[in-house]
Every structure is written in structure tokens, then in C-alpha cells.
Amino acid sequence: MILVLGGALVGASCDGTVTGIGRVPRPPETPLPPAPVESVSPRTAASAGEAASPETERIVAQHLLVSYAGAKAAPPNIKRTREEARARAHEALELIKKGQDFDKVVTAYTDEPGGAKRHGDLGKFTRDKMVKAFSDAAFALEVGQVSTVIESPFGFHVIRRNE
């Protein structure tokens, strides 16, 4: 039996090739694990809207960045080591988990130029606007969730998805 849907032929035994001859089955791909996340007092859920494709989906997030000497775009005054930066980012995350205000922790801990003034607000962005490690973590979060410490070429981040 052959069925035409939206201009495409669909057959009950269709194997996805033109002739079906010589097709070698591929093993299923292993899905990537989701980025690690932790819940922190959730904010109001994002308003319901049209479903966006992964390429056009936009989220709103805040973050703090702890840089280290040698990290990409690290300010010249940053002298801490990578290990010291990781420890400082974990310290900030612990304060957030204990109920400290995210904005205040960002102001105290972020090394991002201008980040303290805007409380780490990144505005609305698509997945392709950030480095992969950051995007993977930010887009895996539910609204109101805070990430674990995420490493990128810029240093260590703690991210909160707001919308």
C-alpha cells in the first residue's frame, strides 16, 4: 500500500531509500544527557505562545561569570587560577542554593564587564548566540531553575533561566 501525504510517498514497507537495495541498517544514536540543573524558587512561568523551533526558540536568562587568567576575554586584572575560579563559582552557587538573592550574588561574584550593573541579565537570545556549553545548559533549564557550575572558554558560569 502506498499513501501520498503532503506530496511525499509513504509506503507501509518503505525503508527510506530509493530502491531499498543494499541498505545497511545503522544502530540507533545514543541521545546526549540533559544539562545538569537544580531547582531554586521558581518564578512565574513563561506566557503561553506559539511553539518555536530549536533554531528560533528564544529564552531570557541571567548568569554570573567567574573568569581566570588565560580564559577567553578575561579582564587583565583577573589573576586567579582555573581551580580558584571554579571554587569561587561553586561558592556563589552555594549562596544561591541557600536562598541568597541571585541578583546580589551576581553583583558580588561576576567578572563579566558590565555584568554586575545589569545583574547578569542577558536579555532574550537564541541558542546560536552563545557558546555551545552555555547554550546547552541554559536551554535545558526550566523557567526559574538555576544551573550547576558550567564551564565555557570564558570561565565558569551559574545560569538562571527567567523566561
N, C-alpha and C positions, 0 to 999 in steps of 0.2 A: 504494500500500500504506500502511495506517495501522496503527500499533502503539501499544498503551497500556502505558506504563511508569509505575508508581507513581501512577496516576491522571491522568497527563498524556498527551495525544495526541501522538504523534511520527510525522510523515509523511516520506516519502522526499524530497518536494519542498517541505516546509514552509519558508516564508520568515520566520516569526516574527510575522506579522501575522494579524489575524482573517480577512481576506478575501484578502490578498495583492495587492489592487488599489491602485495608486498608491504603492507602496513605493519610496522613493528610497534607493539604497544609500549608506551612509556610508563614507568612507575609513577604513582601519584607524587606530587611535590609536597614536601613537608612544610606546613604553614609556620610562619615566624611566630614566636611567642609575643604576646602583647607587652607593651612597655610597662614596667612596674609603676604602680600608683598607690597612693594612700589617701583615705578619705579624711577631710578636715571639714568642719562645719560648712555644709553646702549652702550656697547662695540660691537665689531663685533660679529656677530652670529657664533655659533659653526659650523665647517665644516660639510657638509652633509656626513653621513656614514650609516652603517648598523644599523637598529633598534635593540636596546638592550632590553633584558627582564628586568623587575624591579630588579631582583636579581643581574644582571651583569652590569646594567647601571652604568656608571662612570661619575662623574661631577668633575669640578675644582672649588674651592671656596676659599675665604678668610674670615676671621672673626676677630672680636675683642672680648675678654672675659673680663668682669668685675666681679671679684670674691668678696666674702665677707667672713668674719670669720665664719668658720663652713662649708663652701661649700666644696664639694669633691675636694681633691687635691689642695686646696687653699694654696698658699705660706704662710709660717709662719709670714711674715711681713704684711699680709693683716689684718687690724683691723676694716675695715668698716662693718657696718650692712648690712643686706639684702636690706633694704629700701634705704640706701645710695648707694649701688651698682646698684640697679635698676635706681635710679635717674641719676647716672653717665653714665650708658648705654644709657639712653634717651638723655642726653646731647650730647653724641658722635653722636647718630643718627641725632639729630637736626643739628649738624655741617655738616654732610654728606649731608643731605637734602638741606642745604643752599649752597652747591657746594664745600665744602672743599674736598680736595683730600683724598680718602679713605685710602690710604697708610699712609698719615701723621696723620690722626685721629687714625688709629690703633697704630702707633708708640707712640702717646701721651696717649692713653687710655687703651691699653690691659694689662692685668695682666698675660697672658699666658707666662710661661717661654720660652724665645726664640722667642716669637711671634712678638715683636717689630722689631727685627733684620730681620725677614723674612716677615714683613708686613702682618702677619696673614695668609700667604699662607699655605693652607692645601694640596696642590697638588691634584692629581686625586684620588678619593675614591669612594667606593660603599656604598650603603645605610647601610649595616650592620657594617660598620667600625666606625660609630658614634652613640652616644646615640639617642634614638628614637625622642625626641623633636627636636634635632638639625637636624637629617636626614630628618624628615618630612618637616621642614621649608626649608632646603637647596634644597631638590629635588623638592619642589613646585615652586621655583623661576625660572623665565626665565633668560636667559643669560643677564647680565647687571643689573638685579634687585637686590635691597637691601631689606633685611627682616626688619620687625619691631623688637623690642627687644624681644628675645626669651629666656625663662628660661630653664636651664637644671640643673642637680645636681652640675655642676661645677660653675654656676653663670649665668650671663646674657650675651647673645651674640648678635652681629649685624653681619649678614652674607651677603656677596655679591657673587653671582654665576658668575663665569667668563667663564665657558665653559660647 
